[in-house]
């Protein structure tokens, strides 16, 4: 720590007037010889303050996977008497977010559930294969089938937000409607699982400034995709399998559905998709 004025550190000096011991109140005559002797060293205790160091975050909109960063920390010593602060000392360096676009990782994501017929089939396959997935659920269906949400969460899957009732032309809706769709679903998921979603997938991929603003206010990032086998369009299991396995590039967000219609072809393709990705060295992650 740096030195300070004597009165600042509450130190009484030795004072001599004309060779005799004196105090700050001792009267002096003109031309008196005054000597003030301060102690050679004054020590004070210090406390430590720790502050977070900022880090580079991932983007607000994901079309591929990212590894999120983490803040670092720095410590500062503060003098108990002087209040002086030392230069910051880095305790841990911040870790910036990084894209996984060049890494063999993939996220299986399922939209529009939960569905009493198809969600259990998907969950059974994932359990048999030992894979964790991400379910973008509708708030209204989560409210109707909370046990399926609880089961998925208990199995270790990620439960995220896909609006309350999947309104069409989502990107054209006003902010208030968008916000209510997101917020109501997040509240329902939190009621069921005890955990609030951190990602929102807009129905139909409908993006707008209002969608971005509402998700930002609710602390959610936007999850899109880069692999879409269009299983919702009536493609065969073979077609779904081929579209997924031939569309991989790294850090893949694979869009599948466990609700919104007959998902028999999706569930038929799913075991082969998982096996093929594993054979190619891919690791499955959740959002």
Residue pairs with C-beta under 8 A, 6 or more apart in sequence:
1 44
1 46
1 77
1 79
1 82
1 84
1 86
2 82
2 84
4 81
4 82
4 84
6 12
6 13
6 38
8 81
8 82
9 42
9 44
9 81
9 82
10 81
11 38
11 39
11 42
13 36
13 37
13 38
13 39
14 21
14 36
14 37
14 38
15 21
15 22
15 23
15 24
15 26
15 34
15 35
15 36
15 37
16 22
16 34
16 35
16 36
16 37
17 26
17 28
17 32
17 33
17 34
18 32
18 33
19 33
22 34
28 34
44 79
44 80
44 81
44 82
45 79
45 80
46 77
46 78
46 79
46 80
46 86
47 77
47 78
47 80
48 75
48 76
48 77
48 78
49 75
49 76
49 78
50 73
50 74
50 75
50 76
50 91
51 73
51 74
51 75
51 76
51 88
52 71
52 72
52 73
53 71
53 72
53 73
53 74
53 90
53 93
53 94
54 71
54 94
55 69
55 70
55 71
55 72
55 94
55 95
55 96
55 97
56 69
56 94
56 96
56 97
57 68
57 69
57 97
58 66
58 67
58 68
58 69
58 97
58 221
59 66
59 221
60 212
60 215
60 216
60 221
60 222
61 207
61 212
61 221
61 222
61 224
62 199
62 221
62 222
62 223
62 224
62 253
62 287
63 224
63 225
63 226
63 253
64 99
64 100
64 101
64 226
64 250
64 251
64 252
64 253
65 99
65 100
65 101
65 105
65 106
65 107
65 251
65 252
65 253
65 285
65 287
66 97
66 98
66 99
66 100
66 251
67 97
67 98
67 100
68 97
69 94
69 95
69 96
69 97
69 98
70 94
70 95
71 94
72 90
72 91
72 92
72 93
72 94
72 95
73 90
73 91
73 92
74 88
74 89
74 90
74 91
75 88
75 89
75 91
76 85
76 86
76 87
76 88
76 89
77 85
77 86
78 84
78 85
78 86
79 85
99 251
100 250
100 251
101 249
101 250
101 251
102 250
102 251
103 250
103 251
104 250
104 280
104 281
104 282
104 283
105 250
105 251
105 252
105 282
105 283
105 284
105 285
106 248
106 251
106 252
106 253
106 254
106 277
106 282
106 283
106 284
106 285
107 133
107 134
107 252
107 253
107 254
107 284
107 285
107 286
107 287
108 126
108 131
108 133
108 134
108 254
108 256
108 273
108 274
108 284
109 133
109 134
109 135
109 136
109 201
109 223
109 225
109 253
109 254
109 255
109 256
109 287
110 119
110 122
110 133
110 134
110 135
110 136
110 256
110 257
110 258
110 259
111 136
111 162
111 201
111 255
111 256
111 257
111 258
111 259
111 260
112 136
112 138
112 141
112 162
112 166
112 257
112 258
112 259
112 260
113 119
113 122
113 135
113 137
113 138
113 141
113 148
113 257
113 258
113 259
114 135
114 137
114 141
114 142
114 145
114 148
114 149
114 152
114 258
114 259
115 141
115 145
115 148
115 258
115 259
115 260
115 263
116 145
116 148
117 263
118 258
118 259
118 262
118 263
118 264
118 266
118 267
119 135
119 145
119 148
119 152
119 258
119 259
120 148
120 151
121 263
121 267
122 133
122 258
122 263
122 266
122 267
122 270
123 148
123 151
123 152
123 155
123 157
125 267
125 270
125 271
125 274
126 132
126 133
126 155
126 157
127 155
128 271
129 271
129 274
129 275
131 274
131 284
132 155
132 156
132 157
132 158
132 284
132 285
132 286
133 157
133 158
133 284
133 286
134 157
134 158
134 159
134 160
134 199
134 223
134 286
134 287
135 152
135 157
135 158
135 159
135 160
135 258
136 160
136 161
136 162
136 199
136 201
136 223
137 149
137 159
137 160
137 161
137 162
137 185
137 189
138 162
138 163
138 164
138 165
138 166
138 185
138 259
139 161
139 163
139 164
139 165
139 181
139 184
139 185
139 188
139 189
140 164
140 165
141 259
142 149
142 185
142 188
142 189
142 192
143 188
146 192
149 159
149 189
149 192
149 193
150 192
150 193
152 159
153 159
153 192
153 193
153 195
157 286
158 286
158 287
159 189
159 193
159 195
159 197
160 189
160 197
160 198
160 199
160 200
160 201
160 223
160 287
161 182
161 185
161 186
161 189
161 197
161 199
161 200
161 201
161 220
162 185
162 200
162 201
162 203
163 170
163 181
163 182
163 185
163 200
163 202
163 203
164 180
164 181
164 184
164 185
165 181
166 203
166 260
167 173
167 177
167 181
167 203
168 203
168 204
169 204
169 206
170 178
170 181
170 202
170 203
170 204
170 206
170 211
171 202
171 204
171 206
171 207
171 208
171 211
172 206
172 208
173 181
173 206
173 208
173 210
174 210
175 210
175 213
175 214
178 208
178 210
178 211
178 214
179 214
179 217
179 218
182 200
182 214
182 215
182 218
182 220
183 218
185 197
186 196
186 197
186 218
186 220
189 195
189 196
189 197
190 196
190 197
196 219
197 220
198 219
198 220
198 221
198 287
199 220
199 221
199 222
199 223
199 287
200 215
200 218
200 220
200 221
200 222
200 223
201 222
201 223
201 224
202 211
202 222
205 224
205 225
207 222
211 222
212 222
215 221
215 222
223 253
223 287
224 253
225 253
225 254
225 255
226 247
226 249
226 252
226 253
227 243
227 244
227 247
227 248
227 252
227 253
227 254
227 255
228 243
228 255
229 235
229 239
229 240
229 241
229 242
229 243
229 244
229 247
229 254
229 255
229 256
229 269
230 240
230 243
231 240
231 256
231 257
231 263
231 265
231 266
231 269
232 257
232 260
232 261
234 265
235 243
235 265
236 265
237 265
237 266
237 268
237 269
238 269
240 256
240 265
240 266
240 269
240 273
241 269
241 272
241 273
241 276
244 254
244 269
244 273
244 276
245 273
245 276
245 277
248 277
248 280
248 282
252 282
254 273
256 266
256 270
257 263
257 266
258 266
274 284
277 284
